[in-house]
Amino acid sequence: MAELHDLTALEQGALVRRGEVSSLELTEHYLERAARLDDVGAFVTLTPGRAREQARAADDRPAAEDGAGDPLRGVPTAIKDLNLTAGVPTRFGSRAFADFVPEVSDHVTLSLEGAGLPSLGKTSTPELGSPCYTEPDDAPAAVTPWDRTRMAGGSSGGAAAAVAAGLVPVAQGSDGGGSIRIPASCCGLVGLKPSRGRISGFPAYGDPVGLATAGSIARTVRDAAALLDVMAGHRVGDPSWAPPPPESFLASCDRDPGRLRVAKFSTPVITDMSADSVHSEVLAAYEDASRLLESLGHDVVDVPVPLPPESVSTFETCWAVLTALSVVPPEDEPLLRPLTRWLTERGRAVSAPDFGLAIGAMRRYAAQALAALAPYDAVLTPTVAQPPLPVGAIRDDADPARDFENQKAFTPWTSAWNVTGMPAISLPLHWTEDPLPLPVGVMLAARPAEEHVLLALAAQVEAAAPWHGRRPPRW
């Protein structure tokens, strides 16, 4: 007989709506699992009292009159340690913020609370969310439950580890260069980065470049879509926002996408990689996905890489400046990791005019890529270049520049869709045949503000090659 954590998030929400289980029962179930089974580095802070209080409020909340609303009401979740949560320590993965407790919550936290999703606590992230691995100095490394010696990816590694290990059914992440899709690939999950402007950056608005957004980490496409429905929307004062979708994102999953034109390329966007940097299993996953899309009736077309090589250095300039924008008191800067200090120094060396020129160049590169891809409804690429690597394989505190190069080699595609602002999703379509099978994600992207097309296609792919029945060891 299936246990509660075997069910999808939407199935658990349906149980709550029907009164077959309470949100408090679900929350207690997951709190017990988180306390007993978190050997994957998922949580940095558990808030059981707050979670129980939120669950009771969800149980007391009247159900929608039509019985179909609030599909995730009462379903436990977690909040990434980069997201402001009033009254809860929010350390940004850094010893420099060890004592920081915000007085306000951000849009993502407020949206989750407003929809009645109890949060079990804060999920682990690397310092300031910068690296593509989650190995903070003051907490255990986040690892994939498929092989606990290997990384969960980053920067939403704790969130992905929590979902993949069955410690929460769905979780929020954030993504400025792949930080949702990378851990989704490492942990065998669905990772959805929505369009630029789809989710409000209230109240900090800390990304003047427009690379980062919140998004969904889940075990199914429908769960990811339902969580996006919760988080989507703008607030008064937002500098920009995506146009509203034609229907709910969850409803889009039930639509036939029709016959689509799908562009594909496997050549790394970061072109200074060696030819053998892309693992054979990654290429096999990509080719299998291409054949699957063709079998579903779509036209799949090889295209050149839509971003020029010089866009990489422009992205790096912006990334370094964004790191330098994090306000750390001078006396606490020695607490920062070598990589963060190196990026900060690199960012501080960029003049204001040069930063402005870099943002302008980034937008022109994005425009060129969007024009090149405009004839296509979707784009297929690998997600990352390798199956999940051993913990520590990328990190290099003695040589931060080498650390950064290692990250680029591991994830040479994901940042392209942060540059263009296109929605993108990583799907767990492949597993290696190692003694412990390892997940390998495949990525689909769509035109800006066309999450409804992307989700319809992703749901069709999931129905044709389902993965929800797979379970990692010690599930």
Buried (B, 14 or more C-beta within 10 A) or exposed (E): EEEBBBBBBBBBBBBBBEEEBBBBBBBBBBBEBBEEBBEBBBBBBBBBEBBBBBBBBBBEBEBEEEEEEBBBBBBBBBBBBBBBBBEBBBBBBBBBBEEEEBEEBBBBBBBBBEBBBBBBBBBBBBBBBBBBBBBBEEBBBBBBBBBBEBBBBBBBBBBBBBBBBBBBBBBBBBBBBBBBBBBBBBBBBBBBBBBBBBBBBBBEEEBBBBBBBBBBBBBBBBBBBBBBBBBBBBEEEBEEBBEEBEEBBBBBBEBEBEEBEBBBBBBBBBEEBEEEBBBEBBBBBBBBBBEBBEEBEBEBEEBEBBBEEEBBEBBBBBBBBBBBBBEBEEEEEEBBBBBBBBBBEBBEEBEEEEBEBBBEBBBEBBEBBBEBBEEBBBBBBBBBBBBBBEBEBBBBEEEBEEBBBBBBBBBBBBBBBBBBBBBBBBBBBBBBEEEBBBBBBBBBBBBBBBBBBBBBBBBBBBEEBEBBEBEBEEE
